[in-house]
Amino acid sequence: MIKPFNKEQYIQTLNNAMELIPEAVKLGKELSNKKFKRIFFVGCGAPNRIMLNFEYWIQRIVTKLEVRNYFPAEFIHQNTNSLDAQTLVILGSYSGTTKETVEAADFLKGKPCTTLAITRLPELPLAKKVQYTLLYGETKSGDYSRFIVALAFLSSLLNELDEKWNFHEDVLLSLQVLPQRLADAIEKSEGRMKEDAQKLKDETHIYVIGSGPMYGTAYIMAKCALTEMLWIPSHPVIGAEFFHGAFEVFNESTPVITLVGVDPSRAEAERVVDFCNKYTKKQIVYDTQDYSMEGIAPKVKGIISSIILDAATRRLIDYLADFKEHDKTQRKFMGKVDY
């Protein structure tokens, strides 16, 4: 049986990240003296997709920086020639032991670029192999802790490097209420997640669609949760690309979850919602507008909406696991065999 959601206990899991905000802001300002021209994000799974959100917004707002997002293996093998003194590489890993991410940190040793790891503890392999660290400690809310710390750092850095990033104070004020808004979203969606899990428990495949920065949230749900944790084949689809392939296999019995944000890509998601309402009877829509963003500055709502919807829908995975009597921590290959 699933334990009832404990709101106060959940908020406490983010205390370390919240306490780390001043250090993250200080480091961002300090590293701005290096006058970076490039920021590269490197990570696997959820860390990579959360950083994809930041890539979207930096590309949209900032004019003086190039930003790229890599999976570690492709980063190493591509071996870009841009790893100079004006490049910052940010590596993310909850465990701090992710093989490919640690290998990427090793690959960067001796190169003139600056390296920063966002992870939990100083004794972890990843933390030991970089020049700078932001360590949010032991927590059951690693993805949200990483988001809070990374956004505080990036906002501080970008505030110094590019005048177009002109809402740093809005970011900091919004982060102060974010743990409460995340908890509110989980609490509000509790009943609905149980009902939706009941609808989906017998499905053999599920599509998850997200547009713009919400694609990272769709990917985390599809690949990191439904596929990896529950062994339900699931396909994340970018809303803007949905009408160029994926929709051809849809029919009235195709299960699909569509995520809708409050960002410039909203129209792309709404177009998908309209299509699926016509051609499948199994669409589930989660819209950030249904959740409170009180205290979050208007300029920042688009950036934060993806993580709020991620939190709101995480309990769906818990209820699905419960209905299917499946242990979410069980793996067949990950960490079990050589690969």
N, C-alpha and C positions, 0 to 999 in steps of 0.2 A: 504493500500500500504506500501511496505517496504521502509524505508528511505535509501538513498544511503549510502554506507559505508564511514564513515569519518575517514580517516587514523590517522590524528593527534589527534583527539578526543579519538580514541581507545588507542593510545599509552599513552595518559594522564591517562587513567584508571589504568595503571600499575605503575604510579609514586610512589605511596605509597609503593608498594612492592619493587621497586628499591631502594628507600631511606632506606628501612629496611635491606638491604643486610649487611651493616657493623655491625648492631646489631646482626643479625643472625650468622654471622661469629664469632663475639666476644663470643656469647653464646655457640656456638659449641666448641670453644677452651676451654672455662671455664668448661663446663660439661665434657670434655674429662678427667679431673682430677679425675672423679669418676670411671674411668677404666671399663666402661661397657663391659659386655660380651654378652649382648642381647639387641636388639631393637625390640619392638613390635609396629606395626602401628595399630591404631584402628579408624574406621570411617565407615559411611554408604555411599552408592551411589558413586558419583564422587570423594569425598575425599578418599574413600577406594581404588578405582581403580587407582587413580593417585599415591597413595602410593604403589600400587602393582608394578608399574614401578620401584620405588626405591628398593623394595624388590628384584626384578630380578637382578638389577645391583650390589647390595651389595652381593648377593649370588654368582654372577659370579666373582667378583673381590676380595672381602675381605676374609681373612682366619681366622681371630681371633674373629669374631662376628657371633652369631646366629641371624637371622632376621625372623620375622613372621608377617603376615598381617591378621587382624581379623575384622569381623563385630562385633559391640559392644555386641549384645545379645549373640552370641556364645562365645565371650571373657569372659563375666560374667559367663555363665553357665559352660563352660569348667573349669574355675577357675584354670588355670595352676599353678603348684607349683614353677614356675620360677620367681615369682614376688619378687625378693630379691633386695638387695642394688646395685647389678650390672646389673640391668635391667632398661632400659629407655623405657617408654611408650609415644608414640606421638599420640595425638588425634586430628583429623581434623574435622571441621564443618564450613561451610560458615555462616550459620545463628547463630551459637553459642548456639542454643536452641534445636538442634536435640535430641529428647527425649532419644533415646537409647545411644547416645554418652555421654550425660550429666549423664545418669545412670552409664555408665562405669567409668566416672570420680569419681562419688560418691563411687562406688565399690572399687576404688583404695585408697580411703582415709584411712590412718592408716597403709597402707602397706609400706614396706621399699623401694620400687622402686621409681624412679624419674619420674614425670609426666610433660609433656609439651603439651600445646594446641596451635595449629595454627588456628587462627580465625580472626575476624574483630576488635572487640571493647572490652575494658576492663570490661564494665558493663554487658556483656553477661554471662549467667549462666555457660557456659563451662569455660570461662576465670577465673571465680571466684573460680573454684573448683580444680585447678591444681597448681603446685608449680612454674612453669615457663610458660610464654606466648610469642608468637611472633604474633603481631597484625598488620595486613596490612590495617586496616581502611575500610571506606566505598568505595565500588567499584562495577562496573558492571562486572568486570572480575575476579571473585573470584577464579575460578579454576586455572587460569594462575598466579594470585598473589600468591596463595598457593604453586604452583609448584616452582616459583622463590625463595620464602622465604625458603621453605623446602630444596631445593637443596643446597642453600647457607649454611644453617645450617648443613646439613648432610655432605657435602663435608668438611667443617671445622672440624667437629667432627671426621670423618673417617681419615682425614689427620693426626690427632694426634694419633689415636688408631691403625692404621694398615698401614704399609709401602707399602702394595700393592695398596693402594689408592694414587697414585703418580701423580695426575693431578689436584690438587686443584686450582692452578693458571689458568689452562686451563678452569676450570669451571667458575671461577670468570670473566675472560675475555669474555667468551661466554655469560654469563648472561647479560653483558652490551649491547650486540647487540640483545638479544632475543626479546625485545618488537618490534623492527623494523622488525625482521624476521617474527614474528607472524603477524604483520600488512601486510607485503608483501604477505604472504601466503593467507590471507583473500582477499586482493585486487586482486591477480592473479586469484583466483578461483571463483570470483564473478559471472562471466558469466556462467561458467560451473555448478555451484551449482543451478542456476536458471533452466538451461536446464535439469539437472538430477532430480530436484524436479518435473518438468513437467512429466518426465517419470515415477516417482514413486507415483504420487499423488493418483492414483486409486488402488494401491496395498493394499491387506488386511492383508498381513504379509510380513516381510522382514528379511532376515538373514544378519548378519554382522559378518565378520570373521577377526580376527586379530591373529597374532602369537607372541609368546614371550612377550616383553613389550608392543607391540601394542595391545594385548588383552584388556588391560585396556581401551584404546581408543575405541575399538569396543564395549565394555560393556557400556561405557558412551553414545555412540551414540544409541545403541539398547535399553537399559533399561531406562536411565535417560532422553533421548530425544524422540526417536520414540515412546516408550511405555508410559512413564509417561506424557510427554508433549503433544503428538499428538494422543495417544490412538490407535496407530498402533501396533498390536502384533509383537514383534521383538525379535529375538533370537541371542545373542552373542555366537559365536563358536570359540574355540581355534583352530588355524590352525593345530597344531600337532594332534588334536583329531578328526578333520573333517572326516577323512577316517575310523572312527570307530563308525559310526552311522548316523551322520547328512546327509552325501551325499546320503544315500539310499532313501531319500524323494525328491531328486532333479529331475527336468525334465526341458524341454526347456522353461517353463514359470515360473520357480522359480526365484524370485527377490533376488539378493544377492549383498551386498557391501563388497568388499575385500580390506583391508588396508595393505599396504606393507611398512615396515620400512627399515632403514639402520642399522641393528643390526644383531647379530648372527642367528636370527630366519628367516632371509630373505628367505632362501631356502624353509622353510616350507610354507611361504606365496606364493611364486612363484609356488609351486606344486599345491596349491589350485587354483590359477589363471589359470593354464594350464588345470586343470580338468574342471573348470566351463566354460572356453572358448569352450570346446568340448560339454558339456551337458546342458547348459542353454543359452538362448539368452538374458538373462536379468542381466548379471553381470556388475557391475560398479566397476572399480578399481581406488583407490587413492594411489599413490606412492609418498613417501616423496622425492624421487630423483627428482621429477618434481618441487620442490620448493627450493628457494634459502636458503642456509645455510652459506652464506658468513660471515666470521668473527667468526664462531663457530668452535672451535678447532676439528681436526679430532678425537681425543680421546673421545670427548664429543658428537659427532653427534648422536651416537646411543641412548644416554640417552635423548637427546632433541628432536629427530625426532618424537616421539609419540605425544608430545604436539604441535608441529608445524602442524602435520596432523589433530589433533583435532581442532585447530583454523581454518585451511583451510576448514574444512567441517561443521563448526557450522552454516554457512549461509544456508546450505542445509535445516536445520530444519526451519529456518525463512521462506524460500520460500515455503516449504511444508505446513506450517501453513497458509501462505497467499493463496495458491492455494486451500486448503481445507476449507478456511474460519473458521479456528479453533483458538481459543484463547489459546496460549501455557501456560498461567498461570492458566487455569481452571483445577480444580481437582474434582473428584467424592468422593474420600475417604480420601486422604491425608490432614490432618488437619481439616477434616470435621466431622468425626465420631470417636468414640472410637475404638481403635484396639491395 
